């Protein structure tokens, strides 16, 4: 599943909606819904960064991933493999 979020560099945050007259970057995020957490994976193209947003118990945490961890997480999401996703995220 894919969800579009908007990354606002000035405030370093992701939002689901566009704010008028504010520069932002559209980021398409892969979504992995696992039993203990939900993760969003995307790339901020202008900064060449892989970003994961981990949501657990209503709390969101954003982390930057290197290329290899991004690929592992992508495979974990694609194959619905929670163990591989946790390994990629260091959980």
Backbone atoms as SQL, in Angstrom:
CREATE TABLE atoms (id INTEGER PRIMARY KEY, chain TEXT, resi INTEGER, resn TEXT, atom TEXT, x REAL, y REAL, z REAL);
INSERT INTO atoms VALUES
  (1, 'A', 1, 'UNK', 'N', 0.842, -1.163, 0.000),
  (2, 'A', 1, 'UNK', 'CA', 0.000, 0.000, 0.000),
  (3, 'A', 1, 'UNK', 'C', 0.896, 1.238, 0.000),
  (4, 'A', 2, 'UNK', 'N', 0.484, 2.263, -0.722),
  (5, 'A', 2, 'UNK', 'CA', 1.245, 3.503, -0.842),
  (6, 'A', 2, 'UNK', 'C', 0.396, 4.658, -0.313),
  (7, 'A', 3, 'UNK', 'N', 1.051, 5.558, 0.411),
  (8, 'A', 3, 'UNK', 'CA', 0.375, 6.749, 0.926),
  (9, 'A', 3, 'UNK', 'C', 1.257, 7.950, 0.614),
  (10, 'A', 4, 'UNK', 'N', 0.660, 9.039, 0.172),
  (11, 'A', 4, 'UNK', 'CA', 1.409, 10.251, -0.123),
  (12, 'A', 4, 'UNK', 'C', 1.417, 11.160, 1.089),
  (13, 'A', 5, 'UNK', 'N', 2.615, 11.567, 1.493),
  (14, 'A', 5, 'UNK', 'CA', 2.793, 12.552, 2.560),
  (15, 'A', 5, 'UNK', 'C', 3.578, 13.717, 1.987),
  (16, 'A', 6, 'UNK', 'N', 3.540, 14.829, 2.664),
  (17, 'A', 6, 'UNK', 'CA', 4.269, 16.016, 2.233),
  (18, 'A', 6, 'UNK', 'C', 5.299, 16.367, 3.294),
  (19, 'A', 7, 'UNK', 'N', 6.550, 16.485, 2.863),
  (20, 'A', 7, 'UNK', 'CA', 7.654, 16.779, 3.773),
  (21, 'A', 7, 'UNK', 'C', 7.955, 18.269, 3.735),
  (22, 'A', 8, 'UNK', 'N', 7.895, 18.906, 4.909),
  (23, 'A', 8, 'UNK', 'CA', 8.193, 20.320, 5.047),
  (24, 'A', 8, 'UNK', 'C', 9.586, 20.453, 5.660),
  (25, 'A', 9, 'UNK', 'N', 10.547, 20.855, 4.809),
  (26, 'A', 9, 'UNK', 'CA', 11.948, 20.894, 5.234),
  (27, 'A', 9, 'UNK', 'C', 12.183, 21.920, 6.343),
  (28, 'A', 10, 'UNK', 'N', 11.514, 23.048, 6.273),
  (29, 'A', 10, 'UNK', 'CA', 11.743, 24.110, 7.259),
  (30, 'A', 10, 'UNK', 'C', 11.419, 23.652, 8.677),
  (31, 'A', 11, 'UNK', 'N', 10.363, 22.860, 8.839),
  (32, 'A', 11, 'UNK', 'CA', 9.965, 22.376, 10.168),
  (33, 'A', 11, 'UNK', 'C', 10.349, 20.918, 10.392),
  (34, 'A', 12, 'UNK', 'N', 10.906, 20.286, 9.343),
  (35, 'A', 12, 'UNK', 'CA', 11.321, 18.885, 9.398),
  (36, 'A', 12, 'UNK', 'C', 10.175, 17.962, 9.850),
  (37, 'A', 13, 'UNK', 'N', 9.017, 18.120, 9.197),
  (38, 'A', 13, 'UNK', 'CA', 7.886, 17.276, 9.552),
  (39, 'A', 13, 'UNK', 'C', 7.139, 16.810, 8.313),
  (40, 'A', 14, 'UNK', 'N', 6.403, 15.732, 8.494),
  (41, 'A', 14, 'UNK', 'CA', 5.565, 15.171, 7.446),
  (42, 'A', 14, 'UNK', 'C', 4.108, 15.460, 7.773),
  (43, 'A', 15, 'UNK', 'N', 3.336, 15.829, 6.749),
  (44, 'A', 15, 'UNK', 'CA', 1.903, 16.071, 6.923),
  (45, 'A', 15, 'UNK', 'C', 1.153, 15.392, 5.790),
  (46, 'A', 16, 'UNK', 'N', -0.110, 15.121, 6.036),
  (47, 'A', 16, 'UNK', 'CA', -0.948, 14.495, 5.014),
  (48, 'A', 16, 'UNK', 'C', -1.572, 15.511, 4.081),
  (49, 'A', 17, 'UNK', 'N', -1.511, 16.793, 4.437),
  (50, 'A', 17, 'UNK', 'CA', -2.142, 17.832, 3.632),
  (51, 'A', 17, 'UNK', 'C', -1.131, 18.893, 3.218),
  (52, 'A', 18, 'UNK', 'N', -1.463, 19.588, 2.145),
  (53, 'A', 18, 'UNK', 'CA', -0.637, 20.686, 1.672),
  (54, 'A', 18, 'UNK', 'C', -0.988, 21.959, 2.419),
  (55, 'A', 19, 'UNK', 'N', 0.021, 22.724, 2.777),
  (56, 'A', 19, 'UNK', 'CA', -0.193, 24.040, 3.379),
  (57, 'A', 19, 'UNK', 'C', 0.025, 25.069, 2.283),
  (58, 'A', 20, 'UNK', 'N', -0.950, 25.961, 2.048),
  (59, 'A', 20, 'UNK', 'CA', -0.807, 26.948, 0.971),
  (60, 'A', 20, 'UNK', 'C', 0.427, 27.831, 1.155),
  (61, 'A', 21, 'UNK', 'N', 1.068, 28.170, 0.046),
  (62, 'A', 21, 'UNK', 'CA', 2.207, 29.093, 0.010),
  (63, 'A', 21, 'UNK', 'C', 3.393, 28.626, 0.841),
  (64, 'A', 22, 'UNK', 'N', 3.572, 27.344, 0.963),
  (65, 'A', 22, 'UNK', 'CA', 4.702, 26.790, 1.709),
  (66, 'A', 22, 'UNK', 'C', 5.363, 25.732, 0.839),
  (67, 'A', 23, 'UNK', 'N', 6.709, 25.777, 0.758),
  (68, 'A', 23, 'UNK', 'CA', 7.403, 24.792, -0.043),
  (69, 'A', 23, 'UNK', 'C', 7.401, 23.453, 0.684),
  (70, 'A', 24, 'UNK', 'N', 7.089, 22.405, -0.051),
  (71, 'A', 24, 'UNK', 'CA', 7.162, 21.060, 0.509),
  (72, 'A', 24, 'UNK', 'C', 7.500, 20.091, -0.608),
  (73, 'A', 25, 'UNK', 'N', 7.847, 18.894, -0.224),
  (74, 'A', 25, 'UNK', 'CA', 8.183, 17.849, -1.191),
  (75, 'A', 25, 'UNK', 'C', 7.228, 16.678, -1.012),
  (76, 'A', 26, 'UNK', 'N', 6.673, 16.219, -2.123),
  (77, 'A', 26, 'UNK', 'CA', 5.774, 15.072, -2.101),
  (78, 'A', 26, 'UNK', 'C', 6.602, 13.803, -1.928),
  (79, 'A', 27, 'UNK', 'N', 6.228, 12.980, -0.965),
  (80, 'A', 27, 'UNK', 'CA', 6.942, 11.733, -0.694),
  (81, 'A', 27, 'UNK', 'C', 5.930, 10.587, -0.681),
  (82, 'A', 28, 'UNK', 'N', 6.102, 9.637, -1.602),
  (83, 'A', 28, 'UNK', 'CA', 5.246, 8.454, -1.623),
  (84, 'A', 28, 'UNK', 'C', 5.833, 7.435, -0.659),
  (85, 'A', 29, 'UNK', 'N', 5.044, 7.013, 0.309),
  (86, 'A', 29, 'UNK', 'CA', 5.508, 6.131, 1.376),
  (87, 'A', 29, 'UNK', 'C', 4.885, 4.740, 1.223),
  (88, 'A', 30, 'UNK', 'N', 5.721, 3.708, 1.330),
  (89, 'A', 30, 'UNK', 'CA', 5.226, 2.330, 1.431),
  (90, 'A', 30, 'UNK', 'C', 4.752, 2.146, 2.869),
  (91, 'A', 31, 'UNK', 'N', 3.655, 1.444, 3.049),
  (92, 'A', 31, 'UNK', 'CA', 3.125, 1.228, 4.393),
  (93, 'A', 31, 'UNK', 'C', 3.182, -0.244, 4.736),
  (94, 'A', 32, 'UNK', 'N', 3.742, -0.539, 5.894),
  (95, 'A', 32, 'UNK', 'CA', 3.767, -1.903, 6.415),
  (96, 'A', 32, 'UNK', 'C', 2.985, -1.949, 7.718),
  (97, 'A', 33, 'UNK', 'N', 1.899, -2.685, 7.731),
  (98, 'A', 33, 'UNK', 'CA', 1.096, -2.855, 8.951),
  (99, 'A', 33, 'UNK', 'C', 1.436, -4.206, 9.560),
  (100, 'A', 34, 'UNK', 'N', 2.166, -4.165, 10.663),
  (101, 'A', 34, 'UNK', 'CA', 2.558, -5.389, 11.345),
  (102, 'A', 34, 'UNK', 'C', 1.807, -5.486, 12.666),
  (103, 'A', 35, 'UNK', 'N', 1.909, -6.606, 13.335),
  (104, 'A', 35, 'UNK', 'CA', 1.124, -6.822, 14.555),
  (105, 'A', 35, 'UNK', 'C', 1.491, -5.855, 15.682),
  (106, 'A', 36, 'UNK', 'N', 2.754, -5.470, 15.789),
  (107, 'A', 36, 'UNK', 'CA', 3.147, -4.629, 16.915),
  (108, 'A', 36, 'UNK', 'C', 3.433, -3.174, 16.538),
  (109, 'A', 37, 'UNK', 'N', 3.492, -2.860, 15.238),
  (110, 'A', 37, 'UNK', 'CA', 3.758, -1.487, 14.816),
  (111, 'A', 37, 'UNK', 'C', 3.376, -1.297, 13.351),
  (112, 'A', 38, 'UNK', 'N', 3.306, -0.036, 12.947),
  (113, 'A', 38, 'UNK', 'CA', 3.097, 0.333, 11.549),
  (114, 'A', 38, 'UNK', 'C', 4.312, 1.146, 11.128),
  (115, 'A', 39, 'UNK', 'N', 4.778, 0.926, 9.922),
  (116, 'A', 39, 'UNK', 'CA', 5.943, 1.668, 9.441),
  (117, 'A', 39, 'UNK', 'C', 5.650, 2.242, 8.056),
  (118, 'A', 40, 'UNK', 'N', 6.124, 3.469, 7.840),
  (119, 'A', 40, 'UNK', 'CA', 6.048, 4.136, 6.541),
  (120, 'A', 40, 'UNK', 'C', 7.478, 4.302, 6.046),
  (121, 'A', 41, 'UNK', 'N', 7.742, 3.941, 4.799),
  (122, 'A', 41, 'UNK', 'CA', 9.082, 4.053, 4.229),
  (123, 'A', 41, 'UNK', 'C', 9.027, 4.892, 2.972),
  (124, 'A', 42, 'UNK', 'N', 9.906, 5.890, 2.889),
  (125, 'A', 42, 'UNK', 'CA', 9.953, 6.733, 1.706),
  (126, 'A', 42, 'UNK', 'C', 11.318, 7.356, 1.533),
  (127, 'A', 43, 'UNK', 'N', 11.476, 8.088, 0.433),
  (128, 'A', 43, 'UNK', 'CA', 12.742, 8.757, 0.159),
  (129, 'A', 43, 'UNK', 'C', 12.483, 10.230, -0.097),
  (130, 'A', 44, 'UNK', 'N', 13.235, 11.063, 0.598),
  (131, 'A', 44, 'UNK', 'CA', 13.191, 12.498, 0.335),
  (132, 'A', 44, 'UNK', 'C', 14.221, 12.734, -0.769),
  (133, 'A', 45, 'UNK', 'N', 13.741, 12.890, -1.985),
  (134, 'A', 45, 'UNK', 'CA', 14.622, 12.945, -3.154),
  (135, 'A', 45, 'UNK', 'C', 15.593, 14.114, -3.107),
  (136, 'A', 46, 'UNK', 'N', 15.129, 15.282, -2.675),
  (137, 'A', 46, 'UNK', 'CA', 15.992, 16.460, -2.678),
  (138, 'A', 46, 'UNK', 'C', 17.166, 16.311, -1.718),
  (139, 'A', 47, 'UNK', 'N', 17.039, 15.440, -0.712),
  (140, 'A', 47, 'UNK', 'CA', 18.111, 15.246, 0.260),
  (141, 'A', 47, 'UNK', 'C', 18.754, 13.864, 0.142),
  (142, 'A', 48, 'UNK', 'N', 18.261, 13.056, -0.787),
  (143, 'A', 48, 'UNK', 'CA', 18.759, 11.695, -0.996),
  (144, 'A', 48, 'UNK', 'C', 18.797, 10.909, 0.319),
  (145, 'A', 49, 'UNK', 'N', 17.679, 10.936, 1.045),
  (146, 'A', 49, 'UNK', 'CA', 17.568, 10.246, 2.335),
  (147, 'A', 49, 'UNK', 'C', 16.428, 9.237, 2.298),
  (148, 'A', 50, 'UNK', 'N', 16.658, 8.067, 2.883),
  (149, 'A', 50, 'UNK', 'CA', 15.589, 7.102, 3.121),
  (150, 'A', 50, 'UNK', 'C', 15.079, 7.365, 4.534),
  (151, 'A', 51, 'UNK', 'N', 13.777, 7.520, 4.660),
  (152, 'A', 51, 'UNK', 'CA', 13.149, 7.859, 5.934),
  (153, 'A', 51, 'UNK', 'C', 12.131, 6.794, 6.301),
  (154, 'A', 52, 'UNK', 'N', 12.117, 6.419, 7.559),
  (155, 'A', 52, 'UNK', 'CA', 11.085, 5.510, 8.076),
  (156, 'A', 52, 'UNK', 'C', 10.369, 6.221, 9.212),
  (157, 'A', 53, 'UNK', 'N', 9.053, 6.155, 9.176),
  (158, 'A', 53, 'UNK', 'CA', 8.225, 6.669, 10.265),
  (159, 'A', 53, 'UNK', 'C', 7.622, 5.451, 10.936),
  (160, 'A', 54, 'UNK', 'N', 7.952, 5.262, 12.202),
  (161, 'A', 54, 'UNK', 'CA', 7.465, 4.108, 12.956),
  (162, 'A', 54, 'UNK', 'C', 6.356, 4.589, 13.877),
  (163, 'A', 55, 'UNK', 'N', 5.205, 3.945, 13.783),
  (164, 'A', 55, 'UNK', 'CA', 4.064, 4.298, 14.637),
  (165, 'A', 55, 'UNK', 'C', 3.729, 3.104, 15.514),
  (166, 'A', 56, 'UNK', 'N', 3.829, 3.313, 16.824),
  (167, 'A', 56, 'UNK', 'CA', 3.542, 2.250, 17.782),
  (168, 'A', 56, 'UNK', 'C', 2.807, 2.865, 18.968),
  (169, 'A', 57, 'UNK', 'N', 1.666, 2.302, 19.299),
  (170, 'A', 57, 'UNK', 'CA', 0.849, 2.784, 20.416),
  (171, 'A', 57, 'UNK', 'C', 0.531, 4.269, 20.293),
  (172, 'A', 58, 'UNK', 'N', 0.289, 4.736, 19.058),
  (173, 'A', 58, 'UNK', 'CA', -0.088, 6.126, 18.831),
  (174, 'A', 58, 'UNK', 'C', 1.067, 7.107, 18.820),
  (175, 'A', 59, 'UNK', 'N', 2.286, 6.629, 19.031),
  (176, 'A', 59, 'UNK', 'CA', 3.466, 7.496, 19.049),
  (177, 'A', 59, 'UNK', 'C', 4.228, 7.307, 17.741),
  (178, 'A', 60, 'UNK', 'N', 4.563, 8.430, 17.059),
  (179, 'A', 60, 'UNK', 'CA', 5.312, 8.365, 15.809),
  (180, 'A', 60, 'UNK', 'C', 6.756, 8.790, 16.044),
  (181, 'A', 61, 'UNK', 'N', 7.666, 8.048, 15.431),
  (182, 'A', 61, 'UNK', 'CA', 9.089, 8.344, 15.528),
  (183, 'A', 61, 'UNK', 'C', 9.665, 8.265, 14.118),
  (184, 'A', 62, 'UNK', 'N', 10.460, 9.252, 13.744),
  (185, 'A', 62, 'UNK', 'CA', 11.057, 9.297, 12.408),
  (186, 'A', 62, 'UNK', 'C', 12.545, 8.998, 12.516),
  (187, 'A', 63, 'UNK', 'N', 13.021, 8.096, 11.659),
  (188, 'A', 63, 'UNK', 'CA', 14.453, 7.790, 11.640),
  (189, 'A', 63, 'UNK', 'C', 14.953, 7.811, 10.200),
  (190, 'A', 64, 'UNK', 'N', 16.235, 8.109, 10.040),
  (191, 'A', 64, 'UNK', 'CA', 16.873, 8.076, 8.732),
  (192, 'A', 64, 'UNK', 'C', 17.573, 6.728, 8.582),
  (193, 'A', 65, 'UNK', 'N', 17.421, 6.129, 7.412),
  (194, 'A', 65, 'UNK', 'CA', 18.019, 4.821, 7.141),
  (195, 'A', 65, 'UNK', 'C', 19.091, 4.943, 6.064),
  (196, 'A', 66, 'UNK', 'N', 20.113, 4.101, 6.147),
  (197, 'A', 66, 'UNK', 'CA', 21.055, 4.048, 5.038),
  (198, 'A', 66, 'UNK', 'C', 20.420, 3.231, 3.912),
  (199, 'A', 67, 'UNK', 'N', 21.089, 3.211, 2.773),
  (200, 'A', 67, 'UNK', 'CA', 20.527, 2.565, 1.595),
  (201, 'A', 67, 'UNK', 'C', 20.208, 1.094, 1.845),
  (202, 'A', 68, 'UNK', 'N', 21.137, 0.372, 2.469),
  (203, 'A', 68, 'UNK', 'CA', 20.952, -1.068, 2.689),
  (204, 'A', 68, 'UNK', 'C', 19.759, -1.346, 3.616),
  (205, 'A', 69, 'UNK', 'N', 19.641, -0.588, 4.702),
  (206, 'A', 69, 'UNK', 'CA', 18.513, -0.777, 5.618),
  (207, 'A', 69, 'UNK', 'C', 17.200, -0.438, 4.926),
  (208, 'A', 70, 'UNK', 'N', 17.222, 0.580, 4.066),
  (209, 'A', 70, 'UNK', 'CA', 16.025, 0.929, 3.300),
  (210, 'A', 70, 'UNK', 'C', 15.580, -0.209, 2.396),
  (211, 'A', 71, 'UNK', 'N', 16.540, -0.886, 1.772),
  (212, 'A', 71, 'UNK', 'CA', 16.218, -2.021, 0.906),
  (213, 'A', 71, 'UNK', 'C', 15.672, -3.197, 1.708),
  (214, 'A', 72, 'UNK', 'N', 16.272, -3.466, 2.870),
  (215, 'A', 72, 'UNK', 'CA', 15.782, -4.551, 3.724),
  (216, 'A', 72, 'UNK', 'C', 14.369, -4.265, 4.221),
  (217, 'A', 73, 'UNK', 'N', 14.138, -3.020, 4.620),
  (218, 'A', 73, 'UNK', 'CA', 12.803, -2.661, 5.099),
  (219, 'A', 73, 'UNK', 'C', 11.782, -2.752, 3.976),
  (220, 'A', 74, 'UNK', 'N', 12.167, -2.322, 2.792),
  (221, 'A', 74, 'UNK', 'CA', 11.279, -2.414, 1.631),
  (222, 'A', 74, 'UNK', 'C', 10.881, -3.862, 1.375),
  (223, 'A', 75, 'UNK', 'N', 11.843, -4.776, 1.455),
  (224, 'A', 75, 'UNK', 'CA', 11.541, -6.203, 1.256),
  (225, 'A', 75, 'UNK', 'C', 10.660, -6.721, 2.388),
  (226, 'A', 76, 'UNK', 'N', 10.921, -6.291, 3.616),
  (227, 'A', 76, 'UNK', 'CA', 10.093, -6.708, 4.748),
  (228, 'A', 76, 'UNK', 'C', 8.647, -6.283, 4.581),
  (229, 'A', 77, 'UNK', 'N', 8.450, -5.055, 4.082),
  (230, 'A', 77, 'UNK', 'CA', 7.087, -4.556, 3.851),
  (231, 'A', 77, 'UNK', 'C', 6.440, -5.320, 2.695),
  (232, 'A', 78, 'UNK', 'N', 7.181, -5.487, 1.603),
  (233, 'A', 78, 'UNK', 'CA', 6.638, -6.151, 0.409),
  (234, 'A', 78, 'UNK', 'C', 6.201, -7.582, 0.696),
  (235, 'A', 79, 'UNK', 'N', 6.978, -8.292, 1.521),
  (236, 'A', 79, 'UNK', 'CA', 6.674, -9.689, 1.824),
  (237, 'A', 79, 'UNK', 'C', 5.948, -9.866, 3.158),
  (238, 'A', 80, 'UNK', 'N', 5.545, -8.742, 3.769),
  (239, 'A', 80, 'UNK', 'CA', 4.838, -8.748, 5.057),
  (240, 'A', 80, 'UNK', 'C', 5.616, -9.576, 6.092),
  (241, 'A', 81, 'UNK', 'N', 6.925, -9.350, 6.131),
  (242, 'A', 81, 'UNK', 'CA', 7.819, -10.090, 7.016),
  (243, 'A', 81, 'UNK', 'C', 8.246, -9.169, 8.166),
  (244, 'A', 82, 'UNK', 'N', 7.559, -9.301, 9.301),
  (245, 'A', 82, 'UNK', 'CA', 7.807, -8.416, 10.441),
  (246, 'A', 82, 'UNK', 'C', 9.226, -8.571, 10.984),
  (247, 'A', 83, 'UNK', 'N', 9.758, -9.785, 11.012),
  (248, 'A', 83, 'UNK', 'CA', 11.106, -10.010, 11.533),
  (249, 'A', 83, 'UNK', 'C', 12.145, -9.260, 10.701),
  (250, 'A', 84, 'UNK', 'N', 12.003, -9.303, 9.393),
  (251, 'A', 84, 'UNK', 'CA', 12.949, -8.601, 8.508),
  (252, 'A', 84, 'UNK', 'C', 12.810, -7.086, 8.683),
  (253, 'A', 85, 'UNK', 'N', 11.578, -6.603, 8.826),
  (254, 'A', 85, 'UNK', 'CA', 11.359, -5.164, 9.033),
  (255, 'A', 85, 'UNK', 'C', 11.994, -4.702, 10.342),
  (256, 'A', 86, 'UNK', 'N', 11.811, -5.485, 11.405),
  (257, 'A', 86, 'UNK', 'CA', 12.406, -5.141, 12.694),
  (258, 'A', 86, 'UNK', 'C', 13.926, -5.137, 12.607),
  (259, 'A', 87, 'UNK', 'N', 14.487, -6.086, 11.890),
  (260, 'A', 87, 'UNK', 'CA', 15.939, -6.156, 11.733),
  (261, 'A', 87, 'UNK', 'C', 16.442, -4.906, 10.997),
  (262, 'A', 88, 'UNK', 'N', 15.767, -4.501, 9.951),
  (263, 'A', 88, 'UNK', 'CA', 16.171, -3.321, 9.178),
  (264, 'A', 88, 'UNK', 'C', 16.087, -2.052, 10.014),
  (265, 'A', 89, 'UNK', 'N', 15.106, -1.996, 10.918),
  (266, 'A', 89, 'UNK', 'CA', 14.916, -0.819, 11.758),
  (267, 'A', 89, 'UNK', 'C', 15.745, -0.860, 13.039),
  (268, 'A', 90, 'UNK', 'N', 16.364, -1.995, 13.313),
  (269, 'A', 90, 'UNK', 'CA', 17.160, -2.124, 14.527),
  (270, 'A', 90, 'UNK', 'C', 16.297, -2.267, 15.766),
  (271, 'A', 91, 'UNK', 'N', 15.108, -2.847, 15.618),
  (272, 'A', 91, 'UNK', 'CA', 14.205, -3.041, 16.766),
  (273, 'A', 91, 'UNK', 'C', 14.389, -4.405, 17.389);
